[in-house]
Amino acid sequence: MKDLVEQIARRFADHPDRISVTEIVGRQTDLLEVHCNNGDIGRIIGRNGKTISAMRVILNALSSKSKKRVVLEVVGKE
């Protein structure tokens, strides 16, 4: 899932080389953090949050078989 999120985020970013995804695995919940340039945060989130919402729907569909919850967050860096 980490690679999928990274590929999708790179498609939207102006600086795709600065995109990285960190995965923190827990017992019941996995956390995926998309680290990007501050200028790309809005592009990854999308208008009214539609892009990030669609990414979350895809992740939840993929994670339903493993019965784990996936949380996706966008974090800016300079």
Backbone torsions as a table, in degrees:
resi	resn	phi	psi	omega
1	MET	NA	-33.2	-179.7
2	LYS	-59.9	-44.8	-179.5
3	ASP	-65.5	-38.3	178.6
4	LEU	-62.4	-46.1	179.6
5	VAL	-63.1	-41.1	179.9
6	GLU	-63.6	-42.7	179.4
7	GLN	-65.1	-42.3	179.7
8	ILE	-65.2	-45.0	-178.9
9	ALA	-63.1	-37.2	179.4
10	ARG	-65.4	-29.6	178.8
11	ARG	-66.9	-31.6	-177.1
12	PHE	-90.9	-20.8	-171.6
13	ALA	-80.7	147.6	172.6
14	ASP	-76.6	-26.7	179.5
15	HIS	-121.5	76.1	-174.9
16	PRO	-65.9	-21.6	179.3
17	ASP	-72.3	-15.7	-179.7
18	ARG	-97.2	6.9	178.9
19	ILE	-87.1	130.8	171.8
20	SER	-143.0	150.6	-178.3
21	VAL	-123.2	129.4	177.1
22	THR	-108.4	133.8	180.0
23	GLU	-115.3	126.3	176.7
24	ILE	-115.4	116.7	-173.9
25	VAL	-99.1	129.5	176.2
26	GLY	-119.8	-178.1	179.7
27	ARG	-68.2	-46.3	-176.9
28	GLN	-112.8	-15.5	-175.2
29	THR	-136.7	137.0	171.8
30	ASP	-109.0	139.9	178.7
31	LEU	-113.3	125.4	175.2
32	LEU	-113.2	122.4	178.8
33	GLU	-111.5	122.4	176.1
34	VAL	-93.9	113.8	177.8
35	HIS	-96.6	124.6	-176.8
36	CYS	-144.8	169.5	174.9
37	ASN	-62.5	144.6	-178.4
38	ASN	-56.2	-32.2	179.6
39	GLY	-72.7	-18.4	-178.2
40	ASP	-93.8	-6.1	-177.8
41	ILE	-58.7	-47.7	-179.0
42	GLY	-64.3	-34.9	179.5
43	ARG	-69.8	-36.6	179.9
44	ILE	-74.9	-37.9	178.7
45	ILE	-70.6	-39.8	177.7
46	GLY	85.4	168.8	-179.7
47	ARG	-66.9	125.4	-177.5
48	ASN	57.2	23.0	176.9
49	GLY	75.4	17.3	-175.8
50	LYS	-69.3	-37.5	-178.1
51	THR	-68.0	-49.3	-179.2
52	ILE	-66.5	-33.1	177.4
53	SER	-65.3	-42.4	178.1
54	ALA	-64.3	-39.4	177.1
55	MET	-63.4	-39.4	178.7
56	ARG	-66.0	-37.9	177.4
57	VAL	-62.9	-43.7	178.5
58	ILE	-61.9	-45.8	-179.7
59	LEU	-63.5	-41.5	179.2
60	ASN	-66.0	-35.1	176.8
61	ALA	-67.1	-40.2	178.8
62	LEU	-69.3	-34.5	-175.9
63	SER	-86.1	-6.6	-176.8
64	SER	-66.1	-29.3	178.7
65	LYS	-69.3	-34.7	-179.7
66	SER	-86.2	-2.0	179.2
67	LYS	55.7	38.3	175.9
68	LYS	-118.0	151.1	176.4
69	ARG	-94.2	140.5	178.8
70	VAL	-119.1	129.7	178.1
71	VAL	-112.5	129.1	-179.3
72	LEU	-115.6	125.3	179.8
73	GLU	-127.3	148.5	175.5
74	VAL	-109.8	126.2	-177.0
75	VAL	-122.8	129.8	178.4
76	GLY	-88.1	152.1	174.3
77	LYS	-144.0	156.4	-177.7
78	GLU	-95.3	NA	NA
